[in-house]
Amino acid sequence: VILHPRRLRPRGSSESLRILHLSDLHFIGCPGDDYYRCVVEEALREPVDLVVFTGDLIDEPDLLARAIEILQPLTSHA
């Protein structure tokens, strides 16, 4: 997936780059959708420039559609 930033930082900007780093969410069916929605709600509290996922995200392929649906709000988070 190629992501295109909605906002570009000018060269020489004194502002810091704000990165949301989420790691090892392990969508495996537990602890459940409410937990993951809570993670997303917390992540949306502060504006960020970039969202990065590392580690294991999907452990059960059948949960891919659910993971996309739950994480979708992060795609417009800026």
N, C-alpha and C positions, 0 to 999 in steps of 0.2 A: 504494500500500500504506500503510495506517495502522498505525503501531506504537504499542502501549500499554506504557508503562514498567511494569516489575514492581516498581520501588521508587521512591518519590517522596522527594525531598530536602526536609526541612523548611525553611521560611523562616528566614533568618538563620543558616543553618548555616555554620560556619567551615570546613567541608571544601570542597575544590575539586571542581569537576565534572571527571571524567576522561573524555576523549573519545578514541576510537580513530578516526583519520582515515585512510582508505584511498582512494587516488586513482589513476586511470588504470591499472587492472588489465588492460584490453584482452584479454579472453578472445578469442583469435584462433586457438587451436590450438597455439600455441607461446608460451612455452617449455615448456609441458606441464603436466599435472595435478599432478605432483610439486612443481613450483614453487609453484603456488597453494595446495596443501595445506601446504607449508612456511610460506607467508605466514600462513595461518590458525593454524597451530600457534604461531608466534611471537606473533601477536596475542592468543592465549588465555593467554599467560604472566602477564599483569597484569590485574587486575580493572578494568573500565571501567563508566561509567554510560551511555554513548551510543556507538553505532557509526555512522559517517557515511561514505558512499561519494560521492566527487565525481569529476569527469572521466569518461573513457570506461571503461565497465565491460564491455559486450558489443559486440564488433565483428562477430562472426559469429552471427546469430540461431540457427543450429543448435546453438550451444554454450550456450544459455540454461539448459537442463535440467541440464547438467553444472555450470555456474557455481552454480546454486542448490544442488545437492547438495554441492559443495565448500565453499560459504560458509555453509551451514546451521548449523554449530556456533556461528557468531557470533551467531545469534539468541537464544541463551540465555546469552550471555556477560555476566555482571554480578557 
